[in-house]
Amino acid sequence: MRTPSVVRRWTNFADRRDPVAADVHLSGDYAPNNRGVEVRDDLVINGYRSPAGKANYHKSYGYLRAPEVSEAIRSSF
């Protein structure tokens, strides 16, 4: 497969403990698009805990609080 041509930047943020992120390395699955954009894998720690203290490694809040994700969002503006 190839990275879709409309994609200008693609970073695959994943926590190894996230049960939904079964394949944390997508970069080998997608070839660069016609602009040369390719997937960049970045393993992060999703430290989200529910109010009761239970870990949820797939929770979006945890990903959004990861410094790597925050920096990617900040740098895109």
PADOVO-126274 format. One record per residue: x, y, z of N, C-alpha, C in turn; residue in one letter. Coordinates in steps of 0.2 Angstrom, whole numbers, plus 5000, padded with zeros to 4 digits. Layout:
XYZXYZXYZA/...
***
This chain:
500449945000500050005000500450065000M/500150124998500550184998500150235002R/500550275005500250335009499850375004T/499150385006498750425002499050495000P/498850514994499250574991498950634994S/498450634998498150695001498550705008V/498950655010499250655017499850705016V/499950755021500550795021501050775026R/500750745032501150715037500750665041R/501150605042500850555046501250525051W/501050535057501450505063501050455066T/501250395067500850345070501050335077N/500650375082500850375089500450305092F/500850265095500550205098500950185105A/500550165109500750135115500750055115D/501350025116501349955115500849915119R/500549945125500049915129499349925127R/499249965121498649985119498349925115D/497849885117497649825114497349835106P/497149895105496949915098497549925093V/498049945096498649965092499049895091A/498749845088499049785088499749785084A/499749825079500349835075500549905076D/501049915080501349985082501850015077V/501949975072502449995067502149995060H/501850045058501550055052501950075046L/502550105048502950125043503150075037S/503250015039503449965034502849945030G/502249965032501649945028501449995022D/501750055022501550105018502150135014Y/502150135008502650165004502550245004A/503050285003502950355002502450374997P/502050424998501650454992502050494987N/501650524982501950554977502350624979N/502250644985502550704988503150674993R/503250614993503750584998503650575005G/502950585006502750585013502650505015V/502950495021502950425023502750415030E/502450365033502250355040502950355044V/502850395050503350395055503050365061R/503350305063503150275069503450315075D/503050325081503350355087502950315093D/503350275096503050245102503050295108L/502450295111502350345117502050305123V/502050335128501750305134501050345135I/500550305135499850325136499650315144N/499750365148499750355155499050365158G/498550365153497850385156497650335161Y/497350365167497050325172496350355173R/495850305174495150335175495150365182S/494550405183494550425190494550375196P/494450315194494450255199495150235199A/495650255195496350235195496450175190G/496050155186496150105181496450125175K/496950095173497350115167496950095161A/496950135156496650125149497150155144N/497450105141498050125137497750145130Y/497150135128496850155122496550225122H/496450255128496050315129496350375125K/495950415122496250465118496550525122S/496250535128496550585133497250565134Y/497450505135498050485137498550505131G/498350485125498750505119498850585118Y/498350615119498350685119498750725124L/498850685130499350715135500050695134R/500150645130500850625128501250685125A/501850695128502250755126502350755118P/502450695115502650685108502050705104E/501450685106500850705103500650785103V/500750805109500650885111501150925106S/501750905106502250935102502050935094E/501850875092501650865085501050915083A/500650925088500050965087500251035087I/500651055092500951125092501351145086R/501751105084502151115078501851125072S/501151095071500851105065500451165064S/500551215069500251275068500751335067F/
***
